[in-house]
Amino acid sequence: MGWVCRGGRWGFALYHASGDRYEDSLLPSGSATGTPADALDCACSLYLTDLNV
């Protein structure tokens, strides 16, 4: 995550092991910035969701 100097707003990137790189990400709201909790919620929903449910 990187601080973007806007009232506690943060941008974040997800690591892609397959390409050994970070890629800037958007939150589900479509915003490029949010709180650290927003970023964690987004990352967890992408990587910890059981697709077999």
C-alpha positions in Angstrom: 0.0 0.0 0.0 1.1 3.5 -0.6 -0.1 6.7 1.1 -1.5 9.2 -1.4 -1.7 12.3 0.9 -5.4 12.7 0.8 -6.9 12.5 4.3 -5.9 9.0 5.2 -6.5 7.6 1.7 -4.2 4.8 0.4 -3.6 3.3 -3.0 -2.7 -0.4 -3.1 -1.3 -3.0 -5.4 -1.6 -6.8 -5.4 1.4 -9.1 -5.9 1.2 -11.5 -8.8 3.6 -14.4 -8.1 3.2 -15.7 -11.6 4.8 -12.6 -13.0 6.8 -11.6 -9.9 5.4 -8.1 -9.9 2.9 -5.8 -8.2 0.0 -4.4 -10.1 -2.0 -1.3 -9.0 -5.6 -2.3 -8.0 -9.0 -0.8 -7.7 -11.4 -1.3 -4.8 -14.8 -2.9 -5.5 -16.2 0.6 -5.4 -14.1 1.5 -8.4 -11.9 3.9 -6.4 -8.2 3.8 -6.7 -7.8 4.9 -3.1 -9.3 3.9 0.3 -8.5 3.0 3.8 -6.1 0.2 4.7 -9.1 -1.8 5.9 -10.7 -1.4 2.4 -7.5 -2.7 0.7 -7.3 -5.7 3.1 -11.0 -6.5 2.6 -10.5 -6.4 -1.2 -7.4 -8.5 -1.2 -9.0 -11.1 1.1 -12.1 -11.3 -1.0 -10.0 -12.0 -4.1 -7.5 -14.5 -2.5 -9.4 -16.2 0.3 -12.8 -16.8 -1.4 -13.7 -20.5 -1.7 -14.7 -20.9 -5.3 -16.1 -24.4 -4.6 -19.0 -23.2 -2.5 
